[in-house]
Amino acid sequence: MPDGAARALDAVRGRIASACARSGRDPGAVALVAVSKTFPAERVREMLALGQTVFGENRVQEALDKIPLVGAGASWHLVGHLQSNKAKRAVGTFDLIHSVDGADLAREIDRRAAERGIVQPVLVQVNLSREATKSGAAEEETAALLEALASLPHLDLRGLMTIPPPAEDAEEVRPWFAALRELRDRAEPLLGRKLPDLSMGMTDDFEVAVEEGSTLIRVGRALFGER
């Protein structure tokens, strides 16, 4: 498996580099989040030994079980939906929470971060496609939500995240990625601060996401295989 892991990682990195070349971007500006949900710690350690350091988990408890088994050197992101009652355990465990979708959750994260004496980096998840099965703030709610988060002293508001609707052709989701970037660009002058991160793009569409400005791509299947 280590040889297979190395080939998979090299292939994904090559695709990132090619997408960056097409769009005139520096590959160093795009972070690869290896989504390790449901995969055992052994598989994560293989990727870590190959130099992949950022890993994404969907569930807080699975991450808490896995992180001690992986050991030092890994950075962990929460890429799945976060319930308020899980905020206490998520804060400080994850270097970045991608999925803040409401002011109540943001305030709970801020409260828990204050208790720990830390500042928690977060992204706001936006449900641009208004799919009932997906979490995320509606586009028209995003500006107010960003303003609310920016006022919380124990949150480091880093940017936006989205999950586009499923599509057979990656080009079909390009408008959603462009829309998130444009939403970020409109929000920055209103907030008077930069929002440097855009979390968008997964195995089937991350090259298009990179071309549209993604700084964090969440890739699972192309690295670890089918679940």
N, C-alpha and C positions, 0 to 999 in steps of 0.2 A: 504493500500500500504506500509506503513512503515515496517510491518512484512514481506511482500514479498521482500522488498528491503534488509532487514537484512538477509533473507535466501539467496538471490542472492549473496550478498557481501560475506557472510560466505563461500558459495560454491566456488566462484572464489578464495578466499584466500586459501581455502583448496587445490584446484587444483594447485595453485602456490607452496604451501608448499610441496606437493607430488612430483612435478616436480623437485624442488630443492633437495629434499631428494634423488631422483633417480640419480641426476647428481652431488651430493656432494657440493651443493651450499648453501649459507646462504640465507634464504628467505628475510632477510633484505636488500639484494643486488638487489632485484627486486622491482621496483616501479610500482604500478598499476595506469594507466591513465584511468579514467572512461570517455569514450567518450560520451559526453552529447549532441551532435549535434541533433537538432530538438526537443529535450525534454525541457519542460518548467523549469523555475527556481525552481519551487516547488519540482520537482523530484530531482534536484541537491541538494537542501537544505536537503532533506530526507537523501541522501547519506552522506552529510557533517555531519549531526547530528550523523551518525553511525560511523564516524571516517575516512571516505574516503575523502581525502583532495585535490587530484590532478585530474583535469578534463580537457578533451580535446575537442576542438571545431574545426570544419573544415572551418568555414567562420568568417572573422574578424567582420563583422557587427553584425552577430548573437551573437557573444561573447560580443561585446560592449553593446548590448541591455540587455544581460542576467546577466553580472557580477554585476551591481549595485543591481539587484533584489536578487541575492544570498547573497551578503554581505560579511563580513570579514571571513577570515579563509580558503578560497579556493585558490589553486594555479592553474593557467590556462596555458595550453599548446596549441599551434596551431599545429594541426596534418594534416591539409589539405594544398592544394597548395596555395602559396602566390604569388600574382602578385606584381610587383614593385610599382604600384600606390597605393597599400594598405599598403606598408611598414611603412609609417609614423604612421598610426593608430595601426599597430601591435606592433611596437617597444615600449617596456615598459608596454604594456598591458599583454603580455604573458611572463611567466617566462622562457619558452623554446619554440623556433620555430623549429619544427622537419623537415621542408621541404625546406631548401635552396638548390636550384638545379642549380645554375649558378653564375658566378662571378659578373655579372651585378646586380643581386638581392642582392648578398652579399655586394657589395659596397653601394647600396642604403640603406640597413639596417644599415651598419656602419655609413653612413652619418647622418641618422636620429637619431641613438643612440648618435652620437657626439653632435648633436643639443640639445639633452636632458641631456647630461652630464652623460650618463650611459654606461654600457657594457652589450650588449644583448647576452645571451646564445643561441647557435644555434646548429643544427645538419645538416649534408649534406644528402640529400635524394639521394639514388642510385637506378637506374632502372636496376637491374641486369638482369631481364628477357627481357629487351628491348621492352616491350609492348608499342605500340603507344598510348594507352589510359591512360598510367600512366606517371606522372611527374618523374623527377629524372635525375641525371647525369649518363651517360654511365660509365661502370666500368673503361674503359681505360682513361676516363677524370677525374676520381676521385682524383688521386694523385696531379695533377696540381691544381685542384679546392681547395683541402685541403691546399696546400701551399699558394694559394692566400688568403684564409680566415684566415690562421694563421698569415698573415702579417697585417691584419686589426686591429687597436688598440681598436676599440670599439665593437669587437665581441669576445665572449668566445666560441671557438670551442670545443664542448663537445663530438662529435662522429658522428655516422652514423645512417641512418634510411632506411628501405626498406619495400616494399609491394610485397610479392610474387604473382605469378599468381594463380588464383583460382584452387582449387583441392578438390576432394571429400574426400580424405584421407590426414590427416595432415602430415603423414610421407612423402608424395610426395613433400612437401615444405621444408623438412629438409635441402636438399642441398642448397637452397637459403639462409637460415639462417646461415648455416655453411660458405657459401661463403662470406657473409657480415662480419662475425667475422674474417675470414682469411684476408679479405681486410683491415680491421682495424688493424690487427696484423702486416701486411706488411707496413702499412702507418706510424705507430708510430715511428719506428727507422728512417725513412726518414725525419719525421718532428722534431724528437728530443723531443717529448712530448707525454704524454699519451692522449688517446681518450677514456675516461672511459665509455661512454654511447653507447649502441646499442638499438635503438628503433625498435623492430620487434616482431610480434605476435599479433593476434587479437582473437576474440572469438573462432573461429574454430581451431586455431593452436597454441595458446599461450603456451601450455605446451611444445610442441616441441621447440618453440623459447627459452623458459627458459632453457631447456636442452642444447641448443646451445649457451647460453651466454647472452641472452637478459637482459638488465637492465631496460627497459621501455616497458611494454606491453600495448597495446591500446585496451581496451575492452569496447564495447558498448552494444551489444545485450544481452550478458550473465548477464549484470547488470540491464539494463533498459527495456529489452524486445524488441519485434519487433517494428520497426518504421512504 
